[in-house]
Amino acid sequence: MRSARLIGDHRPAVVLVAHGSRDPRAAASTSALARAVQRARPDWLVRPSYLDHAGPRPLDVLAALPGTRAVLVPLLLTAAYHGRVDLPAVVEEAGTLPLTVTATDVLGPASPLLLAALTRRLSAATPVHSPPSDATTRSSAPGAGRRLFEAAPECLLFSADPGRGSGTTGWDCHPLAVGLDAVDPGRGPGAAGWDCHPAAAGLDAVVLAAAGTRNDAARQTVTDAAASLGRHLGLPAEVCFASGPGARADEAVTRLRESGARRIGVAAYFLAPGLLYDAAMDAARAAGAVAVAPPLGDAPELVHLIASRVESVLPRSLATAA
């Protein structure tokens, strides 16, 4: 790789490199993510690209750039084959172009930003079954996501000291109530209207579904992400993979059901929809999952994570230049 050169008045280019899919929804999702990054960082020139199936290819995008400095961001959640082999190959082939190309790390393993994005999407999970007739839906502050409260034991404070008022330190909570973010001081425990963590409302376990990989180290980072998500939500958690070694979604849901869980939600460790995402969610539904989350898509936390990856490799003067 050649040393960096000044880029004059040109903005640094950021090329998002997705795996690519035959499913047109995947390219649409990647394009939406690129637009979201562009809106967040108008001082950069942001373009999507694809390693396979959809176009354009990374080298084609790089060759058409007006500047002399580009950063490749692999839209990958694990450092498996594409991150370890394909991306370095792109950087090497770009050596014939009149620009300096640098690749960032992949977006995984799980970080606070990734966990926040997973939580956001889980809070918007599509119910597999209609909610109970006594469910109460309430709107939260803008941007906080839709909060679904179900008048069921899983989502209520219980076991109170009658001498304590609501909101007083010492109320005993069901694990699902860890992370309560709103309390009406006029209501006691068990009263309708208590807000649970948006992503955990009505759930008693969670599965983290991922595409899968044959790389043991990469697969372990997904397993670690599932454990981190479970701790974050205060829920039992399992991991599943749509391909390669490891449990499938129906197996993970079944394990949790056998351990006593009845309201299992599925979080998606997928950046975009596609055949593997569909396979995992269909299997989870068939096994009894009550809610399945959409892919990460253009979640604001993912946009922030991409920006942080770019800033970590661009000289500061270029990362902030208009």
Secondary structure by P-SEA (a helix, b strand, c coil): cccccccccccbbbbbbccccccaaaaaaaaaaaaaaaaaccccbbbbbbcccccccaaaaaaaccccbbbbbccccccccccccaaaaaaaaaccccbbbbbccccccccaaaaaaaaaaaaaccccccccccbbbbbccccccbbbbbccccccccccccccccccccccccccccccccccccccccccccccccccccccbbbbbccccccaaaaaaaaaaaaaaaaaacccbbbbbcccccccaaaaaaaaaaacccbbbbbbccccccaaaaaaaaaaaaacccbbbccccccaaaaaaaaaaaaacccccccccc
